[in-house]
């Protein structure tokens, strides 16, 4: 591929006081961009500090007047920056430098290092003036961080507040003369942009606009067993089987007991998901973006028929299931691209979300939620008649699987009794 057609490399430079959600934002952006196929890495200076200088530092370690400690902290900060620049030099697409970068002087240095590598730095500054939000963040993440392992919560919180105060002393907001920036104020209540142009940067800003920190669960389930599932045929638009309708009734009772009537329910536009949602009985929205992978000329065939009549297609899919595109259909990579608006909406929602979908499309959503490399997504197990309950935690999601009756048919066409 000619170099000019490659998307530009980006160095995001986080800015902000401690406990302003920088790491949360950095990891979310990294997860989103990696999912879209951009090689992205976060360089967290706190982690460098812990591995090189140890954890359990008293707040005085962060006092700018403590010269020896300041020099040691600068060293680790520079090491992380250089590692990020090497990553970008050696083929990475997007680097995220996760540090406070709270002075103009430090940012000038970082920008100059990026410029020397032919990279434009984009500052992502998180400003939070709401003391309740900062306090909640300290308690939810900082007091539980490895820095305070074994330290009673109140003592950890007190020490961390002092640490913030040290950074506050020298803090200078990013100015208009500092190039490109995105300022996120009070967790997205307001955003200020400068010099944001180009497709990828615009996507990232759009993504950031939808972020919030309110925890809420997401449930993923395939539709109930369909008539095509019973026949082993892929794609199509068949109705539910009797067992599929029974599953939808089991799902309805879980929704009542565990998920709640305020859940936002999404389906694809295909009959099997819509019928499942109708039995669940809550209002729902049908998204075309959630439709199953389009198997093109192979739609409505069994895997054995494809292998028998189109052995080259079968072999090509076996060789690279992630990139393989069905003739006149889609690949997993294509499915990920079309699911982007669903991800934005998923991030924006504050209510619990139940997605009634299909095997391939749900694998792609799951890879995003669980931060799994995209090329692994075609192999994620998402069986019929199972609910995946995903609970976003500070920096990822926890997963529980709930199998509901009736058991679906096994590959030999038998139904296990349940
Ligand atoms: O068999 C059900 C199904 O949803 C098909 O419609 C779809 O083609 C398939 O699963 C996707 O799974 P895989 O990528 O493993 O073939």
Boltz pocket constraint, residues with backbone or C-beta under 6 A from the ligand:
constraints:
  - pocket:
      binder: B
      contacts: [[A, 233], [A, 234], [A, 235], [A, 236], [A, 292], [A, 293], [A, 295], [A, 358], [A, 359], [A, 360], [A, 378]]
      max_distance: 6.0
